[in-house]
Amino acid sequence: MLFFLLTGVFVVDADLAMQKKTEVKMLLELSNHHATFAINPVLKTEGVIDLLEKEALDRFDRRMLENGGYRREGNKYLPSGHSVTTDSLSFVRHYIDFVSWRNDHQLFLRFNGSDFSLDRVVTGARRPAGGLLQITVMTEKGEELRLAPKTMVGPSHIVVAYVNERPFVPVLPAHAFPVVSVEEVKW
């Protein structure tokens, strides 16, 4: 009986983690989509689509608050009582501009248990149809998580959040996973 009860707890805990991952992914996508409308109007008249990064982050913050109840402090989003996570979301954002979006980019990020940071960006070969974006996250345990590559179709705003959430039952391991949103700058 105890075995079945423990199995049920594991299943419920895993299901909650997957629901949180899906909800955070949708929240990032909606917020990032709103952020990518922050284009430079002067350059647009010259046919250049470029992002105003401060305005983009402000727009992103506004949607994170409106849709998820998160407010930003530094490079973390702190949840409210109705947010999908109970712990803060660490995030890193990166913008690939109109000059380099056709090049391959590798982003190497690191989560050390409390801080999430961009270690380095490696630019590679140029592709006429758009560069490949590869994101690798190094966890606090030294594990490398490689996210599925994405092809960029224009200048892109990239946001990677790292969820490090306490489990449903304290005896279970924490849920920790990266979530990425890549959005083309809108014009």
C-alpha positions in Angstrom: 0.0 0.0 0.0 2.8 2.4 0.9 4.5 1.6 -2.4 1.4 2.6 -4.4 1.1 5.8 -2.3 4.7 6.8 -3.0 4.3 6.0 -6.7 1.2 8.2 -6.7 3.1 11.0 -5.0 5.9 10.8 -7.6 3.4 10.9 -10.5 1.5 13.9 -9.1 4.8 15.7 -8.5 6.1 15.0 -12.0 2.7 16.1 -13.5 2.9 19.4 -11.5 6.4 20.0 -12.8 5.3 19.4 -16.4 2.3 21.8 -16.0 4.6 24.5 -14.5 7.0 24.1 -17.4 4.2 24.5 -20.0 2.7 27.5 -18.1 6.1 29.2 -17.8 6.8 28.5 -21.6 3.5 30.1 -22.6 4.1 33.1 -20.2 7.6 33.7 -21.7 6.3 33.4 -25.3 3.5 35.9 -24.7 5.8 38.3 -22.9 8.6 38.0 -25.4 6.1 38.5 -28.3 5.0 41.8 -26.7 8.7 42.8 -26.2 9.6 42.4 -29.8 7.3 45.3 -30.9 9.8 47.7 -29.3 11.5 48.6 -32.6 13.6 51.7 -33.4 11.2 53.9 -35.4 14.0 56.1 -36.9 15.9 53.0 -38.3 12.6 51.5 -39.5 12.1 54.4 -41.9 15.5 53.5 -43.3 14.5 49.9 -43.8 16.4 48.6 -40.8 14.6 46.6 -38.1 16.4 47.0 -34.8 15.2 46.5 -31.2 15.2 49.2 -28.5 16.4 46.9 -25.7 15.3 49.0 -22.7 11.8 49.4 -24.1 11.7 45.7 -25.0 12.6 44.7 -21.4 10.0 47.1 -20.0 7.3 45.6 -22.3 8.4 42.1 -21.3 8.2 43.1 -17.6 4.7 44.5 -18.0 3.4 41.3 -19.6 5.1 39.1 -17.0 3.3 41.1 -14.3 -0.1 41.3 -16.1 -0.2 37.6 -17.3 1.7 35.8 -14.5 1.9 38.1 -11.5 5.7 38.3 -11.6 7.7 41.4 -10.9 11.4 41.8 -11.8 14.2 42.4 -9.4 17.6 42.3 -11.1 17.7 39.1 -13.2 14.9 37.4 -11.4 11.1 37.4 -11.6 9.5 37.2 -8.1 6.2 35.4 -8.0 3.0 36.6 -6.4 0.4 34.5 -4.7 -1.3 33.6 -8.0 1.9 32.9 -10.1 2.5 29.5 -11.5 5.7 29.0 -9.5 6.3 29.6 -5.8 10.0 30.3 -6.3 11.6 33.0 -8.3 12.4 32.6 -12.0 16.0 33.5 -13.0 16.4 34.7 -16.5 18.9 35.8 -19.2 18.0 37.8 -22.3 20.0 38.2 -25.4 19.4 40.2 -28.6 20.7 39.1 -32.0 20.5 42.1 -34.3 19.8 42.7 -37.9 23.5 42.4 -38.9 24.2 39.0 -37.3 20.9 37.0 -37.4 22.1 35.0 -40.4 25.1 33.7 -38.4 25.0 30.6 -36.2 25.1 31.5 -32.5 25.9 29.3 -29.5 24.8 30.7 -26.1 26.4 29.2 -23.0 24.6 29.9 -19.8 25.3 28.9 -16.2 23.1 28.4 -13.2 25.0 28.2 -9.9 22.1 27.6 -7.6 21.0 31.2 -7.2 22.3 33.2 -10.2 21.7 32.6 -13.9 24.2 34.2 -16.3 25.3 34.3 -19.9 28.9 32.9 -19.9 29.7 33.5 -23.6 28.3 33.7 -27.1 30.1 32.0 -29.9 29.2 33.2 -33.4 29.7 30.8 -36.3 29.0 30.3 -40.0 26.7 32.5 -42.0 23.6 30.9 -43.5 21.5 32.7 -46.1 18.2 31.4 -44.7 19.1 32.3 -41.1 21.5 31.1 -38.5 21.1 28.2 -36.1 20.7 29.1 -32.4 22.0 26.5 -29.9 21.6 27.1 -26.2 23.5 25.2 -23.6 22.9 25.5 -19.8 25.4 24.3 -17.2 23.6 23.5 -14.0 25.0 23.9 -10.5 25.7 20.1 -10.5 27.9 20.4 -13.6 25.3 18.9 -16.0 25.1 20.3 -19.5 21.6 20.8 -20.8 21.4 21.3 -24.6 18.2 22.8 -25.8 16.9 21.9 -29.2 18.4 24.2 -31.9 16.3 26.9 -33.5 16.6 28.6 -36.9 16.4 32.4 -36.8 14.3 34.1 -39.4 15.3 37.6 -38.6 16.7 39.8 -35.7 15.7 37.8 -32.6 15.0 38.5 -28.9 15.9 35.5 -26.8 14.8 34.9 -23.2 15.9 31.9 -21.3 14.4 31.3 -17.8 15.6 28.8 -15.3 13.0 27.3 -13.1 14.4 25.9 -9.8 11.3 25.0 -7.9 10.7 23.1 -4.6 8.9 19.8 -5.0 5.3 19.1 -4.0 6.5 16.8 -1.3 9.8 17.9 0.5 11.4 14.4 0.4 11.4 14.5 -3.4 14.1 16.3 -5.5 13.6 19.9 -6.7 12.3 20.6 -10.2 15.0 22.5 -12.2 14.7 23.1 -15.9 15.4 25.8 -18.5 12.7 27.3 -20.7 13.5 29.3 -23.8 11.6 31.8 -26.0 13.0 33.1 -29.3 10.9 35.7 -31.0 11.6 37.6 -34.3 11.5 41.4 -33.9 8.2 42.6 -35.3 7.9 45.3 -37.9 
